[in-house]
């Protein structure tokens, strides 16, 4: 199996929060990020190896994978951003429906040992930040992989395309996109974390109370205003709506009007790690106004006002 790489790192996103208004993001509106570019893997030659500390290594082709009992998993997919500037706000996110096979089923079929680490390897290769890599690699605690990860080969009811990691990719709902390894070729049960550019050097950040930087994993608590749009001319009666999400369920969203905050109506998250709709009707006098949203999750984490990648999102509107 070989992968053909597009020659340059590719980033595609539809600017502006207006494209986030749909509960399920259309595939053409889902952002595209490739650290080394976009890999193109022939589905006919693609293989997934499940190896390491296992009783019986597996070598699966796409037909083998599709023959296994599958699941549909709606989940938020969010880009953490450039690991070289981890605090930079990017707002690249989507809410999609993955189809695939639970990683737990593959580990059971292989007779996986206790781990505690599962290495996921992608077919993409190249140079990033001046470092040459022969593959892309991330690691997931084995317990987390068993509890929620899937090997996805479908996206919104269609086969997973090259831009989004096809023929198959790892999906860990509730974790940043960097951990959702595209163009997946191997799952390896190991007794330690791997030493790799994208595991122990990049995608690290300080965590209060932790001994040193920690790998970027759990989604931050976040919300975005999807209506009204930035720069819109609106009437005096306005309903501010948007989406909120995070690793934990969002417990509350406050909507701000020129710095005065009110509690929005918020739908529950349900069983899957999807985004949640919020809405608040407000009355605006004539003039210029700033509308904002600030989310709080079930663990008590609050979306920061500024200076962070998940800073409060605000739009400016005018009432004529």
ABEGO torsion letter per residue (X at the ends): XBBBBBABBBBBBBBEAAAAABABBBAAABBBBBAAEBBBBBAAABBBBBBEBBABBBBBBAAAAAABBBBBBBBBBBBAEBAABAABBAGBBBBBBBBBBBAAAAAAAAGBBAOABBBBBBABBEBBGGBBBABBBBBBBAAAAAAABBBBABBGGBBBBAAAGOABBBBBBGBBAAABBBGBABBBBBABBBBBAAAAABGBBBBBGBBEBBBBBBBBBBBBBAOBBBGBBBBABBBBBEBBBEABBBABBBBBBGGBBBBBBBBBAEABBBBBBBBBBBBBBBEBBBBBBBBBBAAGBBBBABGBAABBBBBBBBBX
